[in-house]
Amino acid sequence: MGKTIPICCGVDVHKKFLVATILTGDYLIPQCKQKHFGTSFRNLLAFKQWLLDNNCKDVCMESTGKYWVPVWNVLEGIVNVVIANPKWVSAVKGNKDDKKDSKWIGNLFRMGLVPSSYIPGKDIRILREFTRYRSKLVSMRASEKNRYQNAFTVCNLTLDAVVSDMFGKSAMAIENYLLDTDVVDPEFCVSLLQKKLKKKSAEIIEAVEGFNMTQEQKERVRIIQGHFADIDKRISQIDEIIGRLTAEYEGTISLLCTIPGIDRRLAITIISEIGTDMSEFGSSRRLCSWAGLVPGNNQSAGKKKSVKISRAGVYLKPALVEAAHAAVKATEKSPYFRIKYEKIMRRRGKKRAIIAIARMILTSIYAMVSTGEVFTPSDLLK
């Protein structure tokens, strides 16, 4: 239990309105003041003034979608706002409404029973918006490329079984030719091959022999081509903006890039998720728990149940796992994580070993950002 708060406010926030309850007086039977506010900017200003008029400097609300963000924007810097994970403040089903929920959040918060979620500064939040949007666009581009490849597969083109990359120069030249022509000349397809693919001319001829695509199907493929080309353009624009936003973090980015497996892109993603102030987390253990990289604790009646990792760190965890996969493939130049991975893999398997390496990387990041030291593991020779 944390420290108790003499005057606080619990807020149940929704899309169109919020219900606020100010609790004062006795802790067992507190005095309550409840009020209903809209979520327009004018109404949020009135809510802020109502808090100040009642000398309330501590507010708690659950992170309901993105509806809490406008409230945070108005109150930030004026009062202490705690954003709570819904699992810590959810009321019992069957005995809840907006007013009861607001009072319940306030009561829990007043007794110090609500852990605060990590909300970084505005500059980090803006950077996070761009890195997360970039991640979505990369996923969309991968989906469009799969859709593009499948469009040729269903039309009896087995080119993907011959070439390693359907988006390489030779493959794209053949695909564009097939989309532009009505009569396929296999020999002309062979003339489009470059470098090492010329050795596979017989296989290329065999791959395009059964190709049969209607005009409507070709139009669909052209639309898909245009879509992922446009996504590439948007990703380039985002990269340019991210470059401007990260100018003040170049020192930290360079520091993180000394860790095997982390490049500039991953370093920026990590900074956008955890920021540069490690005092917000208190310890590397809490940071790893926040990122969803520690085993769960689910025990009852002396029986230990599932201990799988949590679903936290939706964007941070994949970045760390990607870095872990790259780190364990390192050569003699930086074998530290590869040696650790092989030891754990023999006992616990590949998946658990990768998560363990991801946690080691995050622990290193915490220490490095806190102290400013480069990556120099103390147990390198052990």
QUIJO-V970933 format. One record per residue. N is the residue number from 1. RES is the residue in one letter. OMEGA is omega in radians with two decimals (none if undefined). D_CENTER is the distance of its C-alpha to the mean C-alpha in whole Angstrom. Layout:
n->N res->RES omega->OMEGA d_center->D_CENTER
n->N res->RES omega->OMEGA d_center->D_CENTER
This chain:
n->1 res->M omega->3.09 d_center->30
n->2 res->G omega->-3.12 d_center->29
n->3 res->K omega->3.11 d_center->32
n->4 res->T omega->-3.07 d_center->34
n->5 res->I omega->-3.06 d_center->34
n->6 res->P omega->3.13 d_center->37
n->7 res->I omega->3.14 d_center->36
n->8 res->C omega->-3.11 d_center->32
n->9 res->C omega->3.01 d_center->31
n->10 res->G omega->-3.05 d_center->29
n->11 res->V omega->3.00 d_center->27
n->12 res->D omega->-2.98 d_center->26
n->13 res->V omega->3.12 d_center->24
n->14 res->H omega->-3.08 d_center->24
n->15 res->K omega->-3.02 d_center->24
n->16 res->K omega->-3.10 d_center->28
n->17 res->F omega->3.01 d_center->29
n->18 res->L omega->3.09 d_center->28
n->19 res->V omega->-3.10 d_center->30
n->20 res->A omega->3.11 d_center->31
n->21 res->T omega->3.07 d_center->33
n->22 res->I omega->-3.12 d_center->35
n->23 res->L omega->3.11 d_center->36
n->24 res->T omega->3.04 d_center->39
n->25 res->G omega->-3.05 d_center->42
n->26 res->D omega->-3.11 d_center->42
n->27 res->Y omega->-3.13 d_center->39
n->28 res->L omega->3.12 d_center->41
n->29 res->I omega->-3.06 d_center->42
n->30 res->P omega->3.01 d_center->40
n->31 res->Q omega->-3.04 d_center->41
n->32 res->C omega->2.97 d_center->39
n->33 res->K omega->-3.10 d_center->39
n->34 res->Q omega->3.11 d_center->37
n->35 res->K omega->-3.10 d_center->36
n->36 res->H omega->3.13 d_center->34
n->37 res->F omega->2.98 d_center->32
n->38 res->G omega->-3.10 d_center->31
n->39 res->T omega->3.01 d_center->27
n->40 res->S omega->-3.07 d_center->29
n->41 res->F omega->3.14 d_center->29
n->42 res->R omega->3.14 d_center->33
n->43 res->N omega->3.11 d_center->32
n->44 res->L omega->3.05 d_center->29
n->45 res->L omega->3.09 d_center->32
n->46 res->A omega->3.09 d_center->34
n->47 res->F omega->3.12 d_center->32
n->48 res->K omega->-3.14 d_center->32
n->49 res->Q omega->3.10 d_center->35
n->50 res->W omega->3.09 d_center->36
n->51 res->L omega->-3.11 d_center->34
n->52 res->L omega->3.12 d_center->36
n->53 res->D omega->3.14 d_center->39
n->54 res->N omega->3.09 d_center->39
n->55 res->N omega->3.13 d_center->38
n->56 res->C omega->-3.11 d_center->34
n->57 res->K omega->3.14 d_center->32
n->58 res->D omega->-3.07 d_center->29
n->59 res->V omega->3.09 d_center->27
n->60 res->C omega->3.04 d_center->25
n->61 res->M omega->-3.13 d_center->23
n->62 res->E omega->-3.09 d_center->20
n->63 res->S omega->-3.14 d_center->17
n->64 res->T omega->-3.13 d_center->18
n->65 res->G omega->3.05 d_center->15
n->66 res->K omega->-3.07 d_center->16
n->67 res->Y omega->3.13 d_center->19
n->68 res->W omega->-3.02 d_center->19
n->69 res->V omega->3.10 d_center->18
n->70 res->P omega->3.11 d_center->21
n->71 res->V omega->3.11 d_center->23
n->72 res->W omega->-3.11 d_center->21
n->73 res->N omega->-3.12 d_center->22
n->74 res->V omega->-3.04 d_center->26
n->75 res->L omega->-3.06 d_center->26
n->76 res->E omega->3.13 d_center->24
n->77 res->G omega->-3.14 d_center->26
n->78 res->I omega->3.12 d_center->29
n->79 res->V omega->3.08 d_center->28
n->80 res->N omega->-3.10 d_center->26
n->81 res->V omega->3.09 d_center->23
n->82 res->V omega->3.07 d_center->22
n->83 res->I omega->-3.03 d_center->19
n->84 res->A omega->2.98 d_center->19
n->85 res->N omega->-3.08 d_center->17
n->86 res->P omega->-3.10 d_center->19
n->87 res->K omega->3.13 d_center->20
n->88 res->W omega->-3.02 d_center->22
n->89 res->V omega->-3.11 d_center->24
n->90 res->S omega->3.12 d_center->24
n->91 res->A omega->-3.12 d_center->28
n->92 res->V omega->3.14 d_center->30
n->93 res->K omega->3.14 d_center->30
n->94 res->G omega->3.12 d_center->34
n->95 res->N omega->-3.09 d_center->35
n->96 res->K omega->2.92 d_center->32
n->97 res->D omega->-3.04 d_center->32
n->98 res->D omega->-3.12 d_center->31
n->99 res->K omega->3.12 d_center->33
n->100 res->K omega->3.12 d_center->33
n->101 res->D omega->3.14 d_center->29
n->102 res->S omega->3.14 d_center->30
n->103 res->K omega->3.14 d_center->32
n->104 res->W omega->3.10 d_center->31
n->105 res->I omega->3.13 d_center->28
n->106 res->G omega->3.13 d_center->30
n->107 res->N omega->3.12 d_center->32
n->108 res->L omega->-3.12 d_center->29
n->109 res->F omega->-3.10 d_center->28
n->110 res->R omega->-3.14 d_center->32
n->111 res->M omega->3.10 d_center->32
n->112 res->G omega->-3.07 d_center->29
n->113 res->L omega->-3.07 d_center->27
n->114 res->V omega->3.06 d_center->24
n->115 res->P omega->-3.09 d_center->21
n->116 res->S omega->3.01 d_center->19
n->117 res->S omega->-3.13 d_center->16
n->118 res->Y omega->3.06 d_center->14
n->119 res->I omega->-3.10 d_center->14
n->120 res->P omega->3.09 d_center->15
n->121 res->G omega->-3.03 d_center->17
n->122 res->K omega->-3.13 d_center->17
n->123 res->D omega->3.10 d_center->17
n->124 res->I omega->3.13 d_center->14
n->125 res->R omega->3.11 d_center->13
n->126 res->I omega->3.09 d_center->14
n->127 res->L omega->3.12 d_center->12
n->128 res->R omega->3.12 d_center->9
n->129 res->E omega->-3.11 d_center->10
n->130 res->F omega->-3.13 d_center->11
n->131 res->T omega->3.11 d_center->8
n->132 res->R omega->3.10 d_center->6
n->133 res->Y omega->3.09 d_center->9
n->134 res->R omega->3.11 d_center->10
n->135 res->S omega->3.11 d_center->8
n->136 res->K omega->-3.14 d_center->9
n->137 res->L omega->3.09 d_center->13
n->138 res->V omega->3.09 d_center->13
n->139 res->S omega->3.10 d_center->12
n->140 res->M omega->3.13 d_center->15
n->141 res->R omega->3.10 d_center->17
n->142 res->A omega->3.12 d_center->17
n->143 res->S omega->3.14 d_center->18
n->144 res->E omega->3.11 d_center->21
n->145 res->K omega->3.07 d_center->22
n->146 res->N omega->3.12 d_center->22
n->147 res->R omega->3.11 d_center->24
n->148 res->Y omega->-3.14 d_center->26
n->149 res->Q omega->3.14 d_center->27
n->150 res->N omega->3.12 d_center->28
n->151 res->A omega->3.08 d_center->30
n->152 res->F omega->-3.12 d_center->32
n->153 res->T omega->-3.11 d_center->32
n->154 res->V omega->3.10 d_center->34
n->155 res->C omega->3.02 d_center->37
n->156 res->N omega->3.02 d_center->38
n->157 res->L omega->-3.11 d_center->36
n->158 res->T omega->-3.11 d_center->36
n->159 res->L omega->-3.12 d_center->35
n->160 res->D omega->3.08 d_center->31
n->161 res->A omega->-3.11 d_center->33
n->162 res->V omega->-3.12 d_center->35
n->163 res->V omega->-3.14 d_center->33
n->164 res->S omega->-3.11 d_center->30
n->165 res->D omega->3.13 d_center->28
n->166 res->M omega->-3.11 d_center->28
n->167 res->F omega->3.03 d_center->27
n->168 res->G omega->-3.06 d_center->30
n->169 res->K omega->-3.11 d_center->33
n->170 res->S omega->-3.11 d_center->35
n->171 res->A omega->3.14 d_center->33
n->172 res->M omega->3.11 d_center->32
n->173 res->A omega->3.12 d_center->36
n->174 res->I omega->-3.11 d_center->37
n->175 res->E omega->3.11 d_center->35
n->176 res->N omega->3.08 d_center->36
n->177 res->Y omega->-3.14 d_center->39
n->178 res->L omega->3.12 d_center->39
n->179 res->L omega->-3.06 d_center->38
n->180 res->D omega->-3.04 d_center->40
n->181 res->T omega->3.07 d_center->43
n->182 res->D omega->3.12 d_center->45
n->183 res->V omega->-3.05 d_center->47
n->184 res->V omega->3.06 d_center->45
n->185 res->D omega->-3.10 d_center->47
n->186 res->P omega->-3.12 d_center->46
n->187 res->E omega->3.10 d_center->48
n->188 res->F omega->3.07 d_center->46
n->189 res->C omega->3.12 d_center->42
n->190 res->V omega->-3.13 d_center->44
n->191 res->S omega->-3.14 d_center->45
n->192 res->L omega->-3.09 d_center->41
n->193 res->L omega->-3.14 d_center->40
n->194 res->Q omega->3.00 d_center->39
n->195 res->K omega->-2.99 d_center->40
n->196 res->K omega->-3.12 d_center->39
n->197 res->L omega->3.11 d_center->39
n->198 res->K omega->3.11 d_center->42
n->199 res->K omega->-3.10 d_center->43
n->200 res->K omega->-3.07 d_center->41
n->201 res->S omega->-3.14 d_center->44
n->202 res->A omega->3.14 d_center->45
n->203 res->E omega->3.10 d_center->42
n->204 res->I omega->3.12 d_center->41
n->205 res->I omega->3.12 d_center->44
n->206 res->E omega->-3.09 d_center->43
n->207 res->A omega->-3.06 d_center->40
n->208 res->V omega->-3.05 d_center->41
n->209 res->E omega->-3.06 d_center->44
n->210 res->G omega->-3.06 d_center->43
n->211 res->F omega->-3.14 d_center->41
n->212 res->N omega->-3.09 d_center->41
n->213 res->M omega->3.12 d_center->39
n->214 res->T omega->-3.13 d_center->40
n->215 res->Q omega->3.13 d_center->40
n->216 res->E omega->3.10 d_center->38
n->217 res->Q omega->3.10 d_center->35
n->218 res->K omega->3.11 d_center->36
n->219 res->E omega->3.12 d_center->35
n->220 res->R omega->3.14 d_center->32
n->221 res->V omega->3.11 d_center->31
n->222 res->R omega->3.09 d_center->31
n->223 res->I omega->3.13 d_center->29
n->224 res->I omega->3.10 d_center->26
n->225 res->Q omega->-3.14 d_center->27
n->226 res->G omega->-3.10 d_center->27
n->227 res->H omega->-3.10 d_center->24
n->228 res->F omega->3.01 d_center->22
n->229 res->A omega->3.10 d_center->24
n->230 res->D omega->3.10 d_center->23
n->231 res->I omega->3.08 d_center->19
n->232 res->D omega->-3.14 d_center->20
n->233 res->K omega->-3.14 d_center->22
n->234 res->R omega->3.11 d_center->19
n->235 res->I omega->3.10 d_center->16
n->236 res->S omega->3.10 d_center->19
n->237 res->Q omega->3.13 d_center->20
n->238 res->I omega->3.12 d_center->16
n->239 res->D omega->3.12 d_center->17
n->240 res->E omega->3.13 d_center->20
n->241 res->I omega->3.11 d_center->18
n->242 res->I omega->3.10 d_center->16
n->243 res->G omega->3.11 d_center->19
n->244 res->R omega->-3.09 d_center->21
n->245 res->L omega->-3.07 d_center->18
n->246 res->T omega->-3.10 d_center->18
n->247 res->A omega->-3.10 d_center->21
n->248 res->E omega->-3.12 d_center->22
n->249 res->Y omega->-3.08 d_center->19
n->250 res->E omega->3.13 d_center->21
n->251 res->G omega->3.13 d_center->23
n->252 res->T omega->3.12 d_center->20
n->253 res->I omega->3.12 d_center->18
n->254 res->S omega->3.13 d_center->21
n->255 res->L omega->-3.11 d_center->21
n->256 res->L omega->-3.13 d_center->18
n->257 res->C omega->3.06 d_center->19
n->258 res->T omega->3.09 d_center->22
n->259 res->I omega->3.10 d_center->20
n->260 res->P omega->3.10 d_center->21
n->261 res->G omega->-3.11 d_center->18
n->262 res->I omega->3.04 d_center->16
n->263 res->D omega->-3.05 d_center->17
n->264 res->R omega->-3.11 d_center->16
n->265 res->R omega->3.13 d_center->13
n->266 res->L omega->3.12 d_center->11
n->267 res->A omega->3.12 d_center->13
n->268 res->I omega->3.12 d_center->12
n->269 res->T omega->-3.13 d_center->8
n->270 res->I omega->3.12 d_center->9
n->271 res->I omega->-3.14 d_center->12
n->272 res->S omega->-3.12 d_center->10
n->273 res->E omega->-3.04 d_center->8
n->274 res->I omega->-3.14 d_center->11
n->275 res->G omega->-3.12 d_center->14
n->276 res->T omega->3.13 d_center->17
n->277 res->D omega->-3.08 d_center->19
n->278 res->M omega->3.11 d_center->19
n->279 res->S omega->3.09 d_center->21
n->280 res->E omega->-3.09 d_center->19
n->281 res->F omega->3.08 d_center->18
n->282 res->G omega->3.14 d_center->22
n->283 res->S omega->3.13 d_center->21
n->284 res->S omega->3.11 d_center->19
n->285 res->R omega->3.13 d_center->20
n->286 res->R omega->3.11 d_center->18
n->287 res->L omega->3.14 d_center->15
n->288 res->C omega->3.09 d_center->15
n->289 res->S omega->3.12 d_center->15
n->290 res->W omega->-3.13 d_center->13
n->291 res->A omega->3.13 d_center->10
n->292 res->G omega->-3.09 d_center->12
n->293 res->L omega->3.12 d_center->14
n->294 res->V omega->3.12 d_center->17
n->295 res->P omega->3.09 d_center->20
n->296 res->G omega->3.12 d_center->20
n->297 res->N omega->-3.06 d_center->24
n->298 res->N omega->-3.06 d_center->25
n->299 res->Q omega->3.12 d_center->29
n->300 res->S omega->3.13 d_center->32
n->301 res->A omega->3.12 d_center->36
n->302 res->G omega->-3.13 d_center->36
n->303 res->K omega->3.10 d_center->33
n->304 res->K omega->-3.13 d_center->30
n->305 res->K omega->-3.07 d_center->28
n->306 res->S omega->3.10 d_center->24
n->307 res->V omega->-3.13 d_center->22
n->308 res->K omega->-3.11 d_center->19
n->309 res->I omega->-3.10 d_center->16
n->310 res->S omega->3.14 d_center->14
n->311 res->R omega->-3.13 d_center->11
n->312 res->A omega->3.10 d_center->9
n->313 res->G omega->-3.04 d_center->6
n->314 res->V omega->3.14 d_center->4
n->315 res->Y omega->-3.10 d_center->1
n->316 res->L omega->-3.08 d_center->5
n->317 res->K omega->3.10 d_center->7
n->318 res->P omega->3.12 d_center->7
n->319 res->A omega->3.14 d_center->8
n->320 res->L omega->3.10 d_center->10
n->321 res->V omega->3.07 d_center->12
n->322 res->E omega->3.10 d_center->12
n->323 res->A omega->3.13 d_center->14
n->324 res->A omega->3.11 d_center->16
n->325 res->H omega->3.12 d_center->17
n->326 res->A omega->-3.08 d_center->18
n->327 res->A omega->-3.08 d_center->20
n->328 res->V omega->3.08 d_center->22
n->329 res->K omega->-3.09 d_center->24
n->330 res->A omega->-3.11 d_center->25
n->331 res->T omega->-3.11 d_center->29
n->332 res->E omega->-3.12 d_center->31
n->333 res->K omega->-3.14 d_center->30
n->334 res->S omega->-3.02 d_center->27
n->335 res->P omega->-2.98 d_center->28
n->336 res->Y omega->-3.08 d_center->27
n->337 res->F omega->3.09 d_center->23
n->338 res->R omega->3.12 d_center->25
n->339 res->I omega->3.11 d_center->28
n->340 res->K omega->-3.11 d_center->26
n->341 res->Y omega->-3.11 d_center->24
n->342 res->E omega->3.11 d_center->28
n->343 res->K omega->-3.11 d_center->29
n->344 res->I omega->-3.09 d_center->26
n->345 res->M omega->-3.13 d_center->26
n->346 res->R omega->-3.09 d_center->30
n->347 res->R omega->-2.94 d_center->30
n->348 res->R omega->-3.13 d_center->26
n->349 res->G omega->-3.02 d_center->25
n->350 res->K omega->-3.05 d_center->23
n->351 res->K omega->3.12 d_center->20
n->352 res->R omega->3.14 d_center->20
n->353 res->A omega->3.13 d_center->21
n->354 res->I omega->3.10 d_center->18
n->355 res->I omega->3.11 d_center->16
n->356 res->A omega->3.11 d_center->19
n->357 res->I omega->3.10 d_center->18
n->358 res->A omega->3.11 d_center->15
n->359 res->R omega->3.09 d_center->16
n->360 res->M omega->3.14 d_center->19
n->361 res->I omega->3.14 d_center->17
n->362 res->L omega->3.07 d_center->15
n->363 res->T omega->3.09 d_center->18
n->364 res->S omega->3.14 d_center->20
n->365 res->I omega->3.14 d_center->17
n->366 res->Y omega->-3.11 d_center->18
n->367 res->A omega->-3.09 d_center->22
n->368 res->M omega->3.14 d_center->22
n->369 res->V omega->-3.14 d_center->20
n->370 res->S omega->-3.03 d_center->22
n->371 res->T omega->-3.09 d_center->26
n->372 res->G omega->3.14 d_center->25
n->373 res->E omega->3.08 d_center->26
n->374 res->V omega->-3.07 d_center->25
n->375 res->F omega->3.08 d_center->24
n->376 res->T omega->-3.10 d_center->28
n->377 res->P omega->-3.08 d_center->27
n->378 res->S omega->-3.11 d_center->30
n->379 res->D omega->-3.08 d_center->31
n->380 res->L omega->-3.05 d_center->31
n->381 res->L omega->-3.11 d_center->34
n->382 res->K omega->none d_center->34
